[in-house]
Amino acid sequence: MTLKASEVKVGDSYEEQVCDNLSRTQIVMYAGTSGDYNPLHSDEIFTKEVAGYPSVFAHGMLSMGMTGRMLTNYVGDGRLTYYGVRFTSQVFPGATLTAKATITEIREENGETIADLEVSTTDEEGVEVIKGKASARLDP
Amino acid sequence: MAVGKFPIEASHVMMFARSIGDANDIYYDEEYAKGTESGAIIAPPTFVQASAQFDPDYFLRPKIGEEWFGSAKGPTGITKKKEGGGGGGGGGLHAEQHYVYHRTPKVGDVLTAEVKPGKSWEKEGRRGGKLMFSETVTEYRDQNGELVVTATGVGVRTERPATSGE
């Protein structure tokens, strides 16, 4: 499924719940696949006693990866030309995240139709944890 | 991170997709992927971050025969504490990440990653005290030397943890 320029307009949006009650184990899975074994994400003792955080927390890149899933489900596979985010708040175990994309512009570039999107992921309390933008190639 | 050889492999893509909770067949099923625009299993948008696995010097992976700063018997495995600064531990936090996709990486590609230093700047934060930002630009090229993804990461070091304990 790929978005078609003829079927979308500025202001259209799509959202998806990308994790429900985030587990420490999923954070460990992400450490294992990404190769980022920073103990801040899996080692509660280090994180509390040495680093001074209330608990381990998710890799920003895990939240970005989960948010990316919402994006590819919306625009289609292999269609992104840009995806960038700021990590605006830390994500702790137990978080339930909802990611949303809104089309802000549809434009032509090098003979292709590109949609620009605003991206926002919020937790169960409405706190924004990711704020970003993306661009994607559309079908005609 | 500089990486001489980052092969995009199907089992790695499968495990990465699981870890971000993405059940899309294009990351798991070669037969399905053959019938799509890309013609092969592709890498999820943030997958190139996993090039850390192929960086021999990546500092956030325990190295064989070396002390690790995470907990063991005590809260840190480092016997002699090195410099104290840069609270938050673990080399700071990730503030921003940007990817420009020149094309979508897919299984069978063998990428290289070259790091170019970026800007650095300081800012006074609300929670973590003085914030020290630094940017790195990583260019991922394929087996033909063609640019595939340009990744720009911004890291931040804080004077004290950005979220305090209860």
Interface residues (C-beta under 8 A of the other chain):
Chain A: T2 V18 C19 Q26 M29 Y30 G32 T33 S34 G35 D36 Y37 N38 P39 L40 S42 D43 I45 F46 T47 K48 E49 V50 A51 G52 Y53 P54 F57 H59 G60 M61 L62 M64 G65 M66 G68 R69 L71 T72 N73 D77 G78 L80 T81 Y82 Y83 G84 V85 R86 F87 Q90
Chain B: H12 M15 F16 R18 S19 I20 G21 D22 N24 I26 T36 E37 S38 I42 P44 P45 T46 Q49 A50 S51 A52 Q53 D55 Y58 L60 R61 P62 W68 F69 G70 S71 P75 T76 G87 G88 G89 G90 G91 L93 H94 A95 E96 Q97 H98 Y99 V100 Y101 T104 T152 R160 P161 A162 T163 S164 G165 E166
